[in-house]
Structures are given as structure tokens and as C-alpha cells.
Amino acid sequence: MPTANLNGFSMNYLEQGQGRSIVLLHGFPLDAGVFDDQVQALSDRFRVIAPDLRGFGGSTSDAPFTIESLADDLHQLLSRIGALPCVLGGLSMGGYVALAFAEKYPRDVAGLVLIDTRSEADSSEGKQKRNAMVELVRERGARAIADQMLPNLLAAPVAPDRLLRMMSAVPAATIQNALRAMRDRKDYTSLLSSLKLPTLIVVGEKDAITPPALARAMHQAIAGSRLLIIQGAGHLTPMESPEDLSNAIREFVSGIPTRSAL
Ligand code: MLT
């Protein structure tokens, strides 16, 4: 996996293929490997990049971060490797980062793919749950978080062992940093109506964490957006319905008019 030295850490990323850049941001507490199937499938026609966000996977770092600073890390990486503008996709927490990136760097985004995610900030109850999870990981480690989350991630037991391994490998410090970053993130709902980007919204029909109602609301708010509800899938459509997601991204990106810089 290539790496790039950014602000005080080395960012690992998967990169395969040539053509328009498609960047895929993983969710919590995962790593770029959640998009293995999409990297494989889409790299026949596109340059597909899937980074490990700060602290996750091979991007070792203990430093605290915010959703906005993750967007800044990404911008540095993509500028460095000449991958801008890009079509930017994000799964759940990765979707929060994608929205932050689209707000900060709109000219660098050719299209957005929002996968099993939401625009709203945490409610006060949601923030309390984050605080309880910070305590849980502090006391019992990453595996306890993985065990707690697993039943809500998948609609059917697709590769649960691989997923548990991926989640349990995330350092406890990163889990705490990410929980705080998600707890304190801003509400991006007001951004949606001002987005002038081709946007694809994808959600699993049985997503228990960011259910289809949230995806429908984003679809209504983003003019011209497309909505795909994947039947039978839960929160992790990249692993649960890899072909459906890859095909949807392929069709979406192929329909985006080419800008000279793309
Ligand atoms: C994720 O899948 O990235 C997380 O469940 C998102 C969240 O907890 O808000």
C-alpha cells in the first residue's frame, strides 16, 4: 500500500487503475479494506483511491482530530498525488468527512457519493452514547466496541469474522478520537441545498444506523441527486452488496460531464 507523509503522520491508501479519480472514505471503526471490492471492480476504468483515515488501518497516529481536519488530511493527500478534482464517496463517518470536504473544497469535487450516511449532527442522546463508548473502549478495548456495533452493521452475516478483525485492530486511541470527532461534528444539513454537485445517495434497505428515511431526506434536499436503496442490505453496503454499489458508482461517474481537469 502506498503512503504519503502529511501533517505529522504517514497516510496509507489503496490506489488502483487510471482515469478519473474516485476516492472512497471508510466508516467507523473500519479501514480502506471495506472498499476492496469497489477498488477492484472500478479500477478497470477509473483511478480508485481508498485511504486509511488518520489513526485507522496503516495510517498510524494518536493525534486527536475533527471531521474537518480529516477532510484537510485528505485534501493534502489528494493534492500531493495529483488526484483532484475527484468524485468523492464516503461511507457513514466517511460521508461526514466527504460533506466537510465538499463544503471546504467545492472546486475539487466533481461528484459526491453518500453511502449509508447522514447530514445531521449527533442529538444530545447520541452524544451521550458516544461518551459511553469512549468509556467502554478505555476500559475494555476495541474488541468491546466491535462486539457492540456488529449486530447493527450487517443485515445478514456477511464476512462477520473479517469485519470483527478489522474493527478490533483499530487502536483504542483512534476509536476515542473518532468518537469525539463524530460527537462534536457540525450539522451539514444546511449545506445540502447549496450543493451544486452531481450526487448519488446509496443506502441499504435495512440500514439500522443511518436508515433510508435519512437518505430520502438528503435526496430531497440535494437538487438533482439520485437515490439508490439497496434491497436486503444493512449499513455496510460496500461489503454486503458489493456489485450493486460498484455498478451504481460506475454508472454515476460515467454520467458526470468531463471537466478539462478531470
Ligand atoms: C460509521 O459506520 O461510520 C458509524 O457508525 C457512524 C456513526 O457512528 O455515526
Boltz pocket constraint, residues with backbone or C-beta under 6 A from the ligand:
constraints:
  - pocket:
      binder: B
      contacts: [[A, 26], [A, 27], [A, 28], [A, 29], [A, 91], [A, 92], [A, 93], [A, 94], [A, 116], [A, 182], [A, 209]]
      max_distance: 6.0
